[in-house]
């Protein structure tokens, strides 16, 4: 294999893609789109319902009038008029609805059925809020009837927290939010790998198919070998992916900081949480700023010196492994582009299975299935990054790294056999049986 030819193909593939308008705009607009999406979604979620529902209440028990309180959403008007009269008033838009509470046989009843008459369907959040206020009203009434004061009721509550502690006194201490932060970081890294495999793998396959369909590959193959062309294209597209990923890693955190600044988030607690052990052990007593500070502290305490290099390694390993397979499929597809859908199925299935195993890893990162999947080359690029935040044993990481290196070499060698046979083959529909023959040929 001529290294110079590989470098030339790599340079051509890389500079052709990064100078294209689609790449430039996609790279720039993606973090902006993510930032706008987060800002808009956060703004929408903070907007409260400005509409006040004026509700007529007919309570045959005459117990809610002193306990059912108004809110920003509900304005309760208690009436003793007949139900039909209140319905008619609602039709005339005097009220938004009528809440009817039938007579209870006993105050000890736990199941209380109420009726709400309206022509307009309430939203889920509004309905749950109304039900909650009615429950609170009956709860206050029952507390007074049974002579139970609020202080005694509060004493019955118990807030249990689990604070993980290492067996080794010199081991790393963890708080109750460590697992939450680890799951979030692991899920994000695993999902990024899932997207990388699909997006850049498909990019590789389309690139090979386009050159083959346009007969450009015939000109290129007059100067280089098939293996040189395949490896050069894989390295070129991989370099494009790394460039795009590096840009996003730098820009997206800056974008999030700008959004936090515009939204008015207090970042002082994120810089110096200063939380006592008692506060760490009782997260329910923390303020919102203290919770953000604790989460940020946990994120910064992760072993990023190990996680980031390994993430880049799995990024490259997963890309090279699956890109070689997608390149092989692209070379085997003829004029009928629809053939690629059936031929890519054996490649797509392991990716989808790995995604499901990755989600299982977030629930239990040390289960037998997850551990073995994180060391299997076809699954490890997606599953192992999801486990890195959980501090997996170094021997498992070592086996996974070695296994992925061997997997990349094996599948690249296997794909090169298919690529060599299929890149100049036209007018023939390729079957799995044909692909197997190509792989077996020396």
N, C-alpha and C positions, 0 to 999 in steps of 0.2 A: 504494500500500500504506500502510495506517494503522499507524504505529509504535506508537501507544497500544494498539491491539488486539493487536499482537504481544506487547507487554509484559504485557498482562493474561493472555493465553494462556500465556506463558512462566511467569509467577508461579503460575498455577493448576496447571500441569503440575509445576513444581518443588516447591512446598510440599505438593501432594497426595502426591507420591512420597516425599519425605524424611520426612514425618510418619507414613508407613505403618509398621506393625509389621514387615512383611517386610523393608523397607529397613533399618530400625534394627537388627534382629537380624542380618540378613545382613552389614551393615557391621561390626558389632562382633565377630560370631563368626568371620568369615573370617580375620582375622589371628590370633585365638586358635587357630583350627583349624590354620592353617599352623604356628604355633609348637609346638602339641602334636604335630603330625605329625613335625616335624623332631626334636623331643626324643625321642619314642617310637622313631622309626626309628633315631636315633643310639644310643639305649640298647640297642635290639635288636641292632644291628650290633656293639656292644662286648661283648655277652655271648658268652663262649666256651663251647664245648661241654663241659659238666660230665661227660659220660659217658666213662669210660675203657674202650676196647675191648681186652680181653685176647685176644691172637691167638697161636695156636700156629704156629710156623714150622718147616717141614720143608725144609731146604736140602740138596740132594744134593751141592752143591759144597763145603759146609762152609767158606764164606768170609764169610758175613754175620754170624756170631755176634759178632765183635769190632767190627763196623762199623755194624750196624743198631741205632740208639739209641732208647730209650723216649722218650716225650713225654707231655704232658698228656692227649693223646687215645689214644695207643697204649701197650700193655704187651705187649712181645714175649717169648714163652716158646719157646725152642728145644728141639725134641724130636727124637729119633732113632727114634721109634715108627713103625710102618707107617701109611700114609695112612688106611686104613680105620679104624684104631684112633682116630686123631685126629678123623676125621669123627664117629665114634660119641660121642666125648667132647664134641664141639661140640653134638651133638643133645641130650646130657644137660646142656647149658648150663654145662659146665666152661670152655669158651672161646666167644668170640663168632664166631670164624671160624678157618679154617686157611689159612695162606699156604704154597703149595707152589712151590718154585723147582727146576725140573728141571735135570738135569745139562747143563752147557755143554760143547760140543765144544772151544771155545777161549776163552781169556780175552779175545781180541781182538774177540769178537762185539759188535756195537753194538745189535742187536735182541735183547732178552731178554724172553721171554714167561713170565709167572708165572700161577699159578692161585690164586684165592681162593674157598674153599668156605664158604658160609654160607646160612642160610635167610632172612636179613634183608638187604634191599637197602641198600647204603651210600648216603649222600647224595653229591652231586657234590663238595662241598668235602672231605668225609672221604676219598673215593676219590682225589682229586688229591693230598691230603696224604700218603696212604699211598704212592702212586706216587712222590712226590717223595722220601720218606725212603728208599725202596728204591734209587732212582737215586743218591742221595748215598752210600749204603752201597757200591754197586758202584764208584762213582767213587773213593772213598777206597781201596778195595781195589786198583783198577787203578793208582792213583797210587803206592801202595807197591810193587806188582809191577814197575812200569816205573821205579822210583826217581825219581819226580817229587815234589819237596817243594812244600808249599803256597806258600811264598814265591816260588818260580820261576813257579808257575802264576799268581799274582797279578800278576807282572810282565808277563804276556802280555795282560792286560786293558787296554783303552783306553776311557776315558769321554770321548766327544767332545761338546762343547757348542757351540752356535752363539749368539754374542752379536751382535745386530744393531747396526750403527753407521751414523749418518747420513752422507751424502756431504758435507753442509755442516758444518764444524767447530762452527758455532753452532746447529746443529739439535738437536732433542730427542733425547736419548740414550734407548735402550731396552734392556731386559734380556731374558734368554731366556724369561721368563714373560709378557712383554708381550702376545704373541699369544694366550696362554691366557686371560689376564684380559680382553682385548678380545673374544674369542669368547664368553666367559661373559656379559659385560655386554651385548654385541650380541644374543646369543640370548635373554637375558631380556627385553630391550626389545622385540625383534621378537615374542616370544611374547605379551607383554602387549598389544601392538597387535592381534595376531590375536584374542585373547579379547575386547578392547574392541569390535572391529568386529562380532563375532558376538553377544556378550551384549547390548550396547546397541542394535545394529541390530535384533535380534530383539525387544527390548523395545519399540522404536519401532513395529515392524510390528504386534505384538500390541495395543498401545495404540490404534492407528488402527482395527484390525479390531474391537476391543471396542466402541469408540464408534459405529462404523458398524452393527454387529449390534444394539446396544441402542437404536439410533435417537437417541442423544444428539447426534450430529453434526448432525441436522436442526435442533435447537434452536440449536446454536452457529452454524450457517451462516446463521441468520436475522439475525445481527448482524455477522458478519465474512466476509471473502472467503476462498476456499479457500487461496490462497497465504499469507494471513496465518495461517490455522490451521496449515498445514503447517510454516511457518518457526517459529512460536511453539512448536509441539510439539517440533521438532528442537532448538531452543535450550534448552527446558526440560529435556528428557531429557539433553542435553549437559551442562547445569549440574549435574544430578544425578550424572552420571558423574564430573565433575571433583571434586565434593564427596567422593564415595566414594574416588576415587583419592588426593586430598590427605590424607584421613584415613589411608589405608593407608600412604602414603609416610612419614607421621610415626610411626605406631604400629608397623609391621612392623620397622624397624630397632631400635626400643626393645625389642621382643619378642625379637629375635635377641640383643641384648646381655644381656638377662635370662637367656636360655637358656645363653649362654656363661658367665655368672657362676655359674649353678646347676650347670653341667657342670664348672666348675673350670678353664676355659680361661685360660691366662696371656695377658693382654692387654697386658703391658708391651712385648712385641716389636712389637705392632701400633702402639703409639704412637710408638716410636722404633726402627726397625729397626737403624740403625747398622751396615749391612753394607758391608764393604770391596769394592772392585772385583773382587778375586780370588774372594770369596764369591759375588758376582753372576754371575761367569762360570762358576762351578762349582756349580750348584744341587744336585748330588747329594751335596755335602759339608755341606749345611745341615741343621740340626736342624728339628724340626717347628715350633717357635716361630719360628725364623728364616724358614722358608718362609711362614708365616702373615704375618709382618711384611713380607716382600718383596711378597707379593700385595696386602696392604693398602696398601703404599706405591705400588704400581702403580695401584691403584684411585683413590687420592687424587690421583695425578699426571695423571689424565685431564683433559681440558678440559671440566669440568662446566659452566663458564660458557657454553659453546656447546651442549653436549649436552642439558642440561635444558630450556632454552627451545625448542630444536628438537624435543625429545621432546613437549613440551606442544603445539607447533604441529602436529606430525604426529598427535598424539592427537586434536586438534580437527578437523584437516583430514580425517583418515580417518573420524572419526565423522560429520561433516557430509555427506561424500560418500556413504558407504554408508547412512547413516540416511535420506537423501532418497530413495534407491532403495528401501529397505525400506518407507518410508512410502508410496511410489507403489504398491508391490505390495499393501500392506495396504488401500489405498483401492480397488484393483481386485478384491479378493477378495469374493465374494458370501457367501451363507449357508453354502456348502460350504467349510469351513476347509481341507479337503484340497487345494483349488486352490492354496493358497500354496506347497505343496511343489514343484510344477512351475514356478510363476512365479518362485520365488526361485533356481532353478538357475543362470540367467545371472549372478546376483549372487554366489552362493556360489562358483562356479568360479574367478573371479579371486582371491578370498581364499585358496582352497586352493592355487592356483598360486603366489601370492605367498609363502605359507608354505614351499613347497618351494624357491623361489628364495632365501628368507631362509636356509634351512639350507645352501644352496650358498654363500651369502655368507660364512658362518662358515669355510668351507674356503678360499675364494679370494675376498676382498672386492673385488678389482679385475678380475675376469674381465669379458669383454665383456657377457655376459648379465646379470650382476649390476649392472653400471654402468648399462646402459640401463633395466633394470627399476626401479632406484632413482630414475629420473627420470620414469617413466611413472605418471600419476596414480592408476591403479587398483592399482598395485603399491607405489608409493613409501611409503605410510603404514606398511607392514610391513617392506619391504626396507631403506629408508634408515636407520631407527633401528638396524638391525643393523650398519650400516656406520659409524655415527658414532664408535664407539670406535676405529676404525681410521684416523681422521683423513683422510677422503676430501677431494679437492681442493675448494676453496671454489666454483669455477665449477659443479661438479656439484651441490653443495648448493643454489646459487642457482637453477640450472635446475630442480631438483627442487621447490623451494619455489614458484617461479612456476608451474610446471606443475600443482602440486597446487591452488593458488589458482584457476587457470583451470578445472581439472577440477571443483572444488567448485561453481563458478559454473555450468558447463555442465550437470552432472548434476542440480543443483538446479533449473535452468530446465527441463530435460527432464522431471524428476519432477513438477514443478508442473503441466505439461500433462496428465500422466496423472492426477494427484491431483484436478485440477479436474473431469475428466470422470467419474472412477470413484467419488468419495466419496459421491455421492447416487444411484448406480446400483444397483438391487437386482434379484434374480431372473434374472440373465443370467450365463452362464459366459463368462469373458473368455479369449480366445486371444491368442497372440503377434501375430497379424495385426491384431487389434482394438487392441492396445496400440500397434502401429506407426501405425495410423490416428490415434490420439489424439495421438501425438507430432508428427505432421505437420500437425495442425490449428493454425491461428494463434490 
